[in-house]
Amino acid sequence: MKDERWSSQWRSTINIDYGRFLSAAIFVKAWACDAELDQSQLYSSGLQVCRGAVSDRPVWTELAQSEYISGTQLVLLAGSPTKAFELLQAPRTFCRVHDYYSWFTQFLKTLIYQHDHPDTVRPRFDAYFDKIRDPFFNPPRDNPRGENLPGLPLLRLRLALIRWIYIERQPVAGNWRNIIAQIGY
């Protein structure tokens, strides 16, 4: 990356931060224009976030673990459920976000192997999404195996988009109001 702004304190987490900023920009642009997501850019940013979560973070904490899963969700939003599932098979433990990891892995398995049956995918997705989108949901910080989920607002947006694309099976363009309404704000 040639941009001088990344030659400062941001240099140590360039992959994670650049990937997150890029994906946020993609979401904002699509939302503002009520348009489709740029899937190729989302795919690139997802891979970059995953790479950064592994290489940029000195310790594999709940932050790095959550970032890695968010990267796989960006890959899924880019239209690549099989690649997202492959990324989750990395030889890493997800002990600090175990419930989140297990749910998302099972959801991807169901999505990949029963993709023609949205009724089998919906219950698995909605049970968790209902908990996360609850405005009073606050993940406990001291639970060693629980829901240590940084970046909850963007997580809710990613999950709303995943639900809209893979369960409702509707185009994103022209439907941002409905997508956001799923979150309940």
Buried (B, 14 or more C-beta within 10 A) or exposed (E): EEEEEBEEEBEEBBBBBBBBEBBEEBBEEBBEEEBEBBBEBBBBBBBBBBBBBBEBBEEBBBBBBBBBBBBBBBBBBBBBBEBBBEBBEEEBEBEBBBBBBEBBBEBBBBBEEEEEEBEEBBEBBBEBBEEBBEEEEEBEEEEEEBBBBBBBEBBBBBBBBBBBBBBBEEEBEEBBEEBBEBBEE
